[in-house]
Amino acid sequence: MARTESNMLPLGTTAPDFKLVDTVDDVTKSLRELKGTTATLVMFICNHCPFVIHVNAQLSQLAKDYVSKGINCIAISSNDVENYPQDHPDLMKKNAIDNDYIFPYLYDQTQDVAKAYDAACTPDFFLFNSDLKLVYAGQLDDSRPGNGIPITGKDIRAAMDALINNNPVNPNQKPSMGCNIKWK
């Protein structure tokens, strides 16, 4: 399992817009129509990465805990499906259903969206405020496969809670770590 860290897109960056197909309902959706009123969490994930599999339940729970507070979650897979067929859109849909994702799971076939976000790994997290300005780019929490640390989502939850309470988000952010995005 390769360990790749986030590139840490600069805070204040405006979220790059996109239009991608949601693998669950086969409808093309844009960032503008999916964004939350309080914040938007864009997550680069995939089906097969052990780091993502490790946190899938927490990703599902995050969305359930925060959607009523105006924070929408969006998942995107940008992996090359020719060389990594387990990340194919048909299997993305199954994965979303199996993990009870209440958020869209979009497929970035061209990998242009991952490049626009400077995404490097799965999972890679980008939290934007209501104006779609980046306020958090970092890890979910300190848990990794096999390290014995409980999965809580504490780092992203702290950033989301700060936005909800109109407080500044702590600028000291640890990069996420996971498998590298499988580039074509």
VMD Tcl script that draws the C-alpha trace (Angstrom):
set ca {
  {0.00 0.00 0.00}
  {1.69 3.18 -1.23}
  {1.54 6.15 1.10}
  {1.04 9.44 -0.72}
  {0.34 12.75 1.06}
  {-1.98 15.55 -0.07}
  {-0.47 18.38 -2.04}
  {-2.21 20.88 0.28}
  {-3.95 23.28 -2.11}
  {-3.50 26.82 -0.69}
  {-6.21 28.03 1.67}
  {-8.44 30.65 0.08}
  {-8.37 28.93 -3.34}
  {-11.73 29.05 -5.11}
  {-13.21 25.60 -5.76}
  {-12.76 24.67 -9.41}
  {-16.15 24.12 -10.99}
  {-17.01 20.83 -12.66}
  {-19.76 18.84 -14.31}
  {-19.47 15.10 -13.74}
  {-21.75 12.08 -13.93}
  {-23.06 10.75 -10.62}
  {-22.58 7.00 -10.84}
  {-25.54 6.33 -8.56}
  {-28.26 7.97 -10.66}
  {-26.37 8.49 -13.95}
  {-27.14 12.24 -13.96}
  {-24.53 14.90 -14.74}
  {-24.14 17.29 -11.81}
  {-22.15 20.47 -11.25}
  {-20.41 21.84 -8.20}
  {-22.72 24.86 -8.26}
  {-25.84 22.70 -7.93}
  {-24.32 20.37 -5.31}
  {-22.72 22.94 -3.01}
  {-23.98 23.38 0.52}
  {-25.35 26.60 1.99}
  {-22.78 26.58 4.82}
  {-19.94 24.58 3.28}
  {-19.02 21.91 0.75}
  {-16.70 18.98 1.36}
  {-15.13 17.60 -1.83}
  {-13.57 14.18 -1.28}
  {-11.39 12.33 -3.77}
  {-11.90 8.64 -3.04}
  {-12.04 5.33 -4.88}
  {-13.37 1.83 -4.37}
  {-10.22 -0.23 -3.88}
  {-7.86 1.92 -1.77}
  {-7.32 0.43 1.72}
  {-7.14 3.95 3.19}
  {-10.62 4.76 1.82}
  {-12.05 1.38 2.77}
  {-10.74 2.05 6.29}
  {-12.80 5.28 6.59}
  {-15.88 4.52 4.44}
  {-18.25 4.27 7.42}
  {-17.01 7.62 8.77}
  {-17.46 9.29 5.36}
  {-21.05 8.09 5.29}
  {-21.61 9.25 8.89}
  {-20.05 12.68 8.23}
  {-22.57 13.37 5.49}
  {-25.46 12.22 7.67}
  {-24.28 14.37 10.60}
  {-23.71 17.57 8.64}
  {-26.18 17.74 5.74}
  {-28.87 19.17 8.04}
  {-26.35 21.88 9.03}
  {-25.93 23.04 5.44}
  {-22.75 21.13 4.64}
  {-22.93 18.97 1.52}
  {-20.43 16.24 0.73}
  {-19.35 15.29 -2.78}
  {-17.17 12.26 -3.59}
  {-15.16 12.00 -6.80}
  {-13.17 9.10 -8.20}
  {-10.55 10.02 -10.77}
  {-8.71 6.71 -11.04}
  {-7.78 5.13 -14.37}
  {-10.34 2.33 -14.73}
  {-8.52 0.60 -17.56}
  {-5.67 -0.36 -15.24}
  {-7.82 -0.38 -12.07}
  {-11.14 -1.94 -13.18}
  {-12.33 -2.25 -9.56}
  {-12.88 1.55 -9.71}
  {-15.21 1.35 -12.75}
  {-18.37 3.52 -12.51}
  {-20.63 0.44 -12.29}
  {-18.70 -0.68 -9.22}
  {-18.68 2.87 -7.85}
  {-22.49 2.74 -7.81}
  {-22.44 -0.59 -5.95}
  {-19.87 0.79 -3.49}
  {-21.98 3.88 -2.84}
  {-25.06 1.77 -2.14}
  {-23.16 -0.76 -0.01}
  {-21.63 2.03 2.11}
  {-24.87 4.01 2.38}
  {-23.44 7.15 0.80}
  {-26.08 9.87 0.88}
  {-23.81 12.07 -1.23}
  {-23.10 11.94 -4.97}
  {-20.22 9.69 -6.07}
  {-18.98 11.28 -9.29}
  {-16.69 9.85 -11.94}
  {-13.88 12.05 -13.30}
  {-13.08 10.09 -16.45}
  {-10.70 12.70 -17.92}
  {-8.97 13.28 -14.57}
  {-9.25 17.02 -15.26}
  {-11.10 17.69 -12.01}
  {-8.48 15.92 -9.89}
  {-5.80 17.97 -11.64}
  {-7.75 21.21 -11.08}
  {-7.95 20.44 -7.35}
  {-4.32 19.25 -7.25}
  {-5.60 16.05 -5.67}
  {-2.85 13.53 -5.00}
  {-4.26 10.66 -2.98}
  {-7.34 8.78 -1.90}
  {-8.79 9.97 0.35}
  {-8.03 13.64 -0.27}
  {-10.30 16.23 1.37}
  {-11.14 19.84 0.46}
  {-13.58 21.85 2.60}
  {-14.92 25.06 1.09}
  {-16.97 27.76 2.82}
  {-20.27 29.12 1.52}
  {-18.37 31.28 -1.01}
  {-16.52 28.17 -2.26}
  {-13.20 29.38 -0.80}
  {-10.94 26.64 0.58}
  {-10.78 26.68 4.38}
  {-9.50 23.16 5.04}
  {-7.31 20.77 3.07}
  {-6.11 17.89 5.14}
  {-6.73 14.62 6.82}
  {-9.93 13.15 8.16}
  {-8.13 12.27 11.40}
  {-4.98 10.43 12.57}
  {-6.35 6.93 11.94}
  {-4.72 4.83 9.23}
  {-5.14 1.15 8.38}
  {-3.38 -0.89 11.04}
  {-2.32 1.95 13.37}
  {-4.98 1.21 16.01}
  {-6.17 4.83 16.28}
  {-9.99 5.07 16.30}
  {-11.67 6.65 13.27}
  {-13.45 9.79 14.47}
  {-13.15 12.33 11.66}
  {-12.05 14.82 14.33}
  {-9.94 17.05 12.08}
  {-12.61 17.59 9.41}
  {-15.36 17.73 12.02}
  {-13.49 20.53 13.85}
  {-13.24 22.51 10.60}
  {-16.92 21.94 9.79}
  {-17.98 22.90 13.32}
  {-15.91 26.10 13.10}
  {-17.77 27.10 9.92}
  {-21.16 26.29 11.43}
  {-20.33 28.43 14.47}
  {-18.89 31.29 12.37}
  {-15.43 30.75 13.86}
  {-12.13 30.69 11.96}
  {-10.89 27.28 10.83}
  {-7.55 26.35 12.38}
  {-4.94 26.97 9.63}
  {-2.60 24.29 11.06}
  {-3.72 21.33 8.97}
  {-2.12 17.92 8.50}
  {-2.10 16.49 4.98}
  {-4.25 13.51 4.19}
  {-2.49 10.28 3.34}
  {-3.52 7.39 1.15}
  {-2.93 5.64 -2.14}
  {-1.88 7.85 -5.03}
  {-4.49 8.70 -7.61}
  {-4.08 6.23 -10.47}
  {-3.18 8.51 -13.35}
  {-3.55 7.47 -16.98}
}
mol new
graphics top color blue
foreach p $ca { graphics top sphere $p radius 0.5 }
foreach p [lrange $ca 0 end-1] q [lrange $ca 1 end] { graphics top cylinder $p $q radius 0.2 }
display resetview
